[in-house]
């Protein structure tokens, strides 16, 4: 009995230590997932969910320690130049994201991946976005503020617009600061409100010219081959005809030789 009691006591201590470690690890993981991002200010909103404010902190990179239960993130008035792929992965409850008044000039493909089912509002206003990258907004159905960016309107923009699922009103924020070709008169206009403008005309013309050049090249090759084929056959036919013409004369000479031999 003393041995059994000692064995039970030892194993009870071990079990207690394991349970304590498990509880401590769970607490640490929960704290890491729900604690506030470094240098940012966090608060709980009345409607529920955490709000993380990282405004005007001179940040140059998107924070990677934003709590997973965050619903609103304010990253405005910083120094971000790009939003990398999967920058907000794991924030499945995010409904509002403010990236306004930064130095953003590039949105990498999949920049907002994982936010399609939750995000309701995205603010990208007052940045330096020039080219519209549809792949950055993949799966996103949010309302976006795209105003006050030096957008360049060209054929790529025209082809990219139908590929995004943003609320249509969001695209009215794309006001053309420059355009290609320049003579299409869209400068200063919201591209979505100028549906009669076709920025792909120049590309289509270039494509048409290239197709005509290719077709002309093939046509020239076919004609050249036919001419060569006809000339080659004509030459063969002429040689064959000359050969046929030479046959009777040779047969006549053979008959004369046979006659002479008979007389002798």
WOURGI-V122497 format. One record per residue. RES is the residue in one letter. SS is DSSP state (a for helix, b for strand, c for the rest). PHI is phi as a letter, one per 40 degrees, with the letter a starting at -180 (none if undefined). Layout:
[[RES/SS/PHI] [RES/SS/PHI]]
This chain:
[[X/c/none] [X/a/d] [X/a/c] [X/a/c] [X/a/c] [X/a/c] [X/a/c] [X/a/c] [X/a/c] [X/a/c] [X/a/c] [X/a/c] [X/a/c] [X/a/c] [X/a/c] [X/a/c] [X/a/c] [X/a/c] [X/a/c] [X/a/c] [X/a/c] [X/a/c] [X/a/c] [X/a/c] [X/a/c] [X/a/c] [X/a/c] [X/a/c] [X/a/c] [X/a/c] [X/a/c] [X/a/c] [X/a/c] [X/a/b] [X/c/c] [X/c/c] [X/c/c] [X/c/c] [X/c/g] [X/c/b] [X/b/b] [X/b/b] [X/b/a] [X/b/c] [X/c/c] [X/c/c] [X/c/c] [X/c/h] [X/c/g] [X/b/c] [X/b/b] [X/b/b] [X/b/b] [X/c/b] [X/c/c] [X/c/f] [X/c/b] [X/c/g] [X/c/c] [X/c/b] [X/c/b] [X/c/c] [X/c/c] [X/c/b] [X/c/b] [X/c/c] [X/c/d] [X/c/c] [X/c/c] [X/b/c] [X/b/b] [X/b/b] [X/b/b] [X/b/b] [X/c/b] [X/c/c] [X/c/f] [X/c/b] [X/c/b] [X/c/c] [X/c/b] [X/b/a] [X/b/b] [X/c/c] [X/c/c] [X/c/f] [X/c/c] [X/c/b] [X/c/c] [X/c/g] [X/c/c] [X/c/c] [X/c/b] [X/c/c] [X/c/b] [X/b/a] [X/b/b] [X/b/b] [X/c/b] [X/c/c] [X/c/f] [X/c/b] [X/c/b] [X/c/c] [X/c/b] [X/b/a] [X/b/b] [X/c/c] [X/c/d] [X/c/g] [X/c/d] [X/c/b] [X/c/c] [X/c/g] [X/c/b] [X/c/c] [X/c/c] [X/c/b] [X/c/c] [X/c/b] [X/b/a] [X/b/b] [X/b/b] [X/c/b] [X/c/c] [X/c/f] [X/c/b] [X/c/b] [X/c/c] [X/c/b] [X/c/b] [X/c/c] [X/c/b] [X/a/c] [X/a/c] [X/a/c] [X/a/b] [X/c/d] [X/c/g] [X/c/c] [X/c/b] [X/c/c] [X/b/c] [X/b/b] [X/b/b] [X/c/b] [X/c/c] [X/c/f] [X/c/b] [X/c/c] [X/b/c] [X/b/b] [X/b/c] [X/c/a] [X/a/c] [X/a/c] [X/a/c] [X/a/c] [X/a/c] [X/a/c] [X/a/d] [X/c/c] [X/c/c] [X/c/b] [X/c/b] [X/c/c] [X/c/d] [X/a/d] [X/a/c] [X/a/c] [X/a/c] [X/a/c] [X/a/c] [X/c/c] [X/b/b] [X/b/c] [X/b/c] [X/b/b] [X/b/a] [X/c/a] [X/c/c] [X/a/c] [X/a/c] [X/a/c] [X/c/g] [X/c/b] [X/c/c] [X/c/g] [X/c/b] [X/b/c] [X/a/d] [X/a/c] [X/a/c] [X/c/b] [X/c/c] [X/c/c] [X/c/c] [X/c/b] [X/c/c] [X/c/c] [X/a/c] [X/a/c] [X/a/c] [X/a/c] [X/a/c] [X/a/c] [X/a/c] [X/a/c] [X/a/c] [X/a/c] [X/a/c] [X/a/c] [X/a/c] [X/a/c] [X/a/c] [X/a/c] [X/a/c] [X/a/c] [X/a/c] [X/a/c] [X/a/c] [X/a/c] [X/a/c] [X/a/c] [X/a/c] [X/a/c] [X/a/c] [X/a/c] [X/a/c] [X/a/c] [X/a/c] [X/a/c] [X/a/c] [X/a/c] [X/a/c] [X/a/c] [X/a/c] [X/a/c] [X/a/c] [X/a/c] [X/a/c] [X/a/c] [X/a/c] [X/a/c] [X/a/c] [X/a/c] [X/a/c] [X/a/d] [X/a/c] [X/a/c] [X/a/c] [X/a/c] [X/a/c] [X/a/c] [X/a/c] [X/a/c] [X/a/c] [X/a/c] [X/a/c] [X/a/c] [X/a/c] [X/a/c] [X/a/c] [X/c/c]]
